[in-house]
Amino acid sequence: MVMCSVGSAAEARTAQEAGADIIVAQGYEAGGHVWGQVSTIALIPAVSDAVDLPILAAGGIADGRGMAAALMLGAAGVWVGTRFLASPEAEIHDTYRASVITAAETDTDWHAELYDGHWPKAPHRTLKNPTYEAWRDAGCPPPGSRPGEGEIIGTRPSGVEIRRYECYTPRLGTVGQVDEMSMWCGQCAGSVRRVMPAAEIVAEIWDDARRCISARSEAF
């Protein structure tokens, strides 16, 4: 079973022709590495019209309202990332988790190549932090001329050093300036406010989605 992540209808058609079984339509709102630049609400119907495969909606979905909207737009299900950072199963550093829970929907930014250490030319969305702010204040210079580039800001649980602008997920056991590392996060962070077990998150999203769809059906 092959799932292929795409950022446009054209890419979805290419994936279908290549033999993909499921298309993951990832909107610009998504956290982590984000390929496309089209919003989820515009991308899902475009992809739905372009292919004859099940579609998973990804990007900016953190609750049942988002899932209900995705289903109405043509998705068969949803791919949720940021919401699960606020679960005990996510083995991330406490500073990272706390930053996600307190973040507003405006506290992330999309970067073409900010955290490119060990993974160049891979666009991504992260929480704004001191590393981002120093880079922005310097005029967003390219790799090779960024503030503090190459500076050691911590160590991995294995003891390997972490350098500023490195592509690294702050895990449990990470030591150092965690708040200055690459903390992947989607724009739906504003809807993530408490830590819950993963199973409860799944159940809550599904139950709320059904209630939303039922309530809207009755209203119309």
C-alpha positions as CSV (number, residue, x, y, z in Angstrom):
1,M,0.0,0.0,0.0
2,V,1.6,3.3,-1.1
3,M,0.5,6.7,0.0
4,C,2.0,9.7,-1.9
5,S,2.0,13.2,-0.5
6,V,1.3,16.0,-3.0
7,G,0.8,19.7,-3.1
8,S,-1.2,20.2,-6.3
9,A,-3.7,18.5,-8.5
10,A,-1.1,18.0,-11.2
11,E,1.2,16.1,-8.8
12,A,-1.8,14.0,-7.7
13,R,-2.4,12.9,-11.3
14,T,1.2,12.0,-11.6
15,A,1.1,10.0,-8.4
16,Q,-2.0,8.1,-9.6
17,E,-0.4,7.3,-12.9
18,A,2.7,6.0,-11.1
19,G,0.5,3.6,-9.1
20,A,-0.1,5.2,-5.8
21,D,-3.0,3.8,-3.8
22,I,-3.8,6.8,-1.6
23,I,-3.2,10.5,-2.2
24,V,-2.2,12.7,0.8
25,A,-3.1,16.3,-0.2
26,Q,-1.0,18.4,2.0
27,G,-1.9,22.1,2.4
28,Y,0.4,25.0,3.0
29,E,-0.9,25.2,6.7
30,A,0.9,22.0,7.6
31,G,3.8,21.8,10.0
32,G,7.1,20.1,9.3
33,H,8.3,19.7,5.7
34,V,5.7,21.2,3.4
35,W,6.0,20.7,-0.4
36,G,3.2,22.8,-1.8
37,Q,2.0,26.3,-1.4
38,V,-1.8,25.9,-1.8
39,S,-4.1,26.1,1.3
40,T,-5.8,22.9,2.4
41,I,-9.3,24.2,1.7
42,A,-8.4,25.0,-1.9
43,L,-6.2,21.9,-2.5
44,I,-8.6,19.1,-1.4
45,P,-11.4,19.8,-3.9
46,A,-8.9,20.3,-6.7
47,V,-7.2,17.0,-6.0
48,S,-10.6,15.3,-5.5
49,D,-11.6,16.4,-9.0
50,A,-8.2,15.3,-10.5
51,V,-7.9,11.7,-9.3
52,D,-10.0,8.6,-8.7
53,L,-8.2,7.5,-5.5
54,P,-9.0,7.9,-1.8
55,I,-7.6,11.3,-0.5
56,L,-6.3,12.1,2.9
57,A,-6.4,15.8,3.8
58,A,-3.3,17.1,5.6
59,G,-2.4,20.6,6.9
60,G,-4.1,22.7,9.6
61,I,-6.5,19.9,10.9
62,A,-6.5,19.5,14.6
63,D,-10.1,18.8,15.6
64,G,-13.4,17.4,14.4
65,R,-14.4,20.6,12.8
66,G,-11.4,20.4,10.5
67,M,-12.1,16.7,9.7
68,A,-15.8,17.4,8.9
69,A,-14.7,20.2,6.6
70,A,-12.2,18.0,4.9
71,L,-14.8,15.3,4.3
72,M,-17.2,17.8,2.8
73,L,-14.4,19.0,0.4
74,G,-13.9,15.4,-0.9
75,A,-11.4,13.8,1.4
76,A,-11.9,10.2,2.6
77,G,-10.0,10.9,5.9
78,V,-7.4,13.2,7.5
79,W,-3.7,13.1,8.2
80,V,-3.1,14.9,11.6
81,G,0.3,15.8,12.8
82,T,0.6,18.9,15.1
83,R,-2.3,17.8,17.4
84,F,-0.4,14.6,18.2
85,L,2.6,16.6,19.5
86,A,0.4,17.2,22.5
87,S,0.3,13.6,23.4
88,P,2.5,11.6,25.8
89,E,3.2,9.1,23.0
90,A,5.1,11.9,21.1
91,E,8.6,11.5,22.4
92,I,9.5,15.2,22.1
93,H,11.2,17.5,24.5
94,D,9.0,19.2,27.1
95,T,10.0,22.6,25.9
96,Y,8.9,21.7,22.4
97,R,5.5,20.4,23.6
98,A,4.9,23.4,25.8
99,S,5.7,25.8,22.9
100,V,3.1,24.0,20.7
101,I,0.4,24.2,23.4
102,T,0.9,27.9,24.0
103,A,1.3,28.9,20.3
104,A,-1.2,31.0,18.4
105,E,-2.2,30.3,14.8
106,T,0.2,33.2,13.9
107,D,3.2,31.8,15.6
108,T,4.5,29.7,12.8
109,D,6.2,30.5,9.5
110,W,7.0,28.7,6.3
111,H,10.7,28.7,5.3
112,A,12.3,27.7,2.0
113,E,15.6,26.8,3.5
114,L,16.0,28.0,7.1
115,Y,16.6,24.7,8.9
116,D,18.5,23.1,6.1
117,G,21.3,21.4,8.0
118,H,21.4,17.7,6.8
119,W,18.3,18.3,4.7
120,P,18.8,21.1,2.1
121,K,16.2,22.5,-0.3
122,A,13.3,21.0,1.7
123,P,10.7,23.8,2.5
124,H,9.2,23.6,6.0
125,R,7.0,25.2,8.6
126,T,8.2,25.7,12.2
127,L,7.4,27.7,15.3
128,K,9.0,31.2,15.4
129,N,11.8,31.3,17.9
130,P,15.0,33.2,18.7
131,T,16.9,31.6,15.7
132,Y,14.1,32.6,13.3
133,E,13.9,36.1,14.8
134,A,17.6,36.8,14.5
135,W,17.6,35.5,10.9
136,R,14.5,37.7,10.1
137,D,16.0,40.8,11.7
138,A,19.2,40.3,9.6
139,G,17.1,40.4,6.5
140,C,16.6,36.7,5.9
141,P,20.1,36.1,4.5
142,P,20.8,32.8,2.5
143,P,22.7,29.8,3.9
144,G,26.3,30.7,4.5
145,S,25.6,34.2,5.9
146,R,23.0,33.7,8.6
147,P,23.4,34.9,12.2
148,G,25.1,32.3,14.4
149,E,25.4,29.8,11.6
150,G,27.4,26.7,12.7
151,E,27.1,27.6,16.4
152,I,26.6,24.6,18.7
153,I,23.3,25.0,20.6
154,G,22.9,21.6,22.1
155,T,23.4,17.8,22.0
156,R,21.2,14.9,20.9
157,P,20.4,12.1,23.4
158,S,23.3,10.2,21.7
159,G,25.7,13.0,22.5
160,V,26.0,14.2,18.9
161,E,26.2,18.0,18.7
162,I,23.3,20.1,17.3
163,R,24.2,23.2,15.3
164,R,22.0,26.2,14.7
165,Y,19.8,25.8,11.6
166,E,20.1,22.1,11.7
167,C,17.1,20.0,10.7
168,Y,16.5,18.2,14.0
169,T,13.4,17.3,16.0
170,P,14.0,18.1,19.7
171,R,13.5,14.7,21.3
172,L,13.4,13.6,24.9
173,G,16.9,13.7,26.3
174,T,18.0,16.6,24.0
175,V,20.2,19.1,26.0
176,G,20.8,22.8,25.3
177,Q,18.8,25.7,23.8
178,V,15.8,23.6,22.7
179,D,13.7,26.7,22.1
180,E,16.2,27.8,19.4
181,M,16.0,24.5,17.5
182,S,13.7,23.5,14.6
183,M,10.3,22.9,16.3
184,W,8.0,21.7,13.5
185,C,4.4,23.0,13.9
186,G,1.4,23.7,11.7
187,Q,-0.9,26.7,11.8
188,C,-3.5,24.7,13.7
189,A,-1.4,25.1,16.8
190,G,-3.9,27.7,18.0
191,S,-6.4,24.8,18.5
192,V,-4.0,22.6,20.5
193,R,-4.3,23.5,24.1
194,R,-3.9,20.3,26.3
195,V,-2.0,17.0,26.4
196,M,-4.1,14.0,25.7
197,P,-3.4,10.3,25.0
198,A,-3.3,9.6,21.3
199,A,-6.2,7.3,21.4
200,E,-8.4,9.9,23.1
201,I,-7.3,12.5,20.4
202,V,-8.5,10.1,17.7
203,A,-11.8,9.4,19.4
204,E,-12.4,13.1,20.1
205,I,-11.7,14.2,16.5
206,W,-14.0,11.4,15.1
207,D,-16.8,12.0,17.5
208,D,-16.7,15.8,17.0
209,A,-16.6,15.4,13.2
210,R,-19.7,13.3,13.3
211,R,-21.5,15.8,15.6
212,C,-20.5,18.6,13.3
213,I,-21.8,16.9,10.2
214,S,-25.0,15.8,11.9
215,A,-25.7,19.3,13.3
216,R,-25.1,20.9,9.9
217,S,-27.4,18.4,8.2
218,E,-30.2,19.1,10.6
219,A,-29.7,22.9,10.2
220,F,-30.1,22.7,6.4
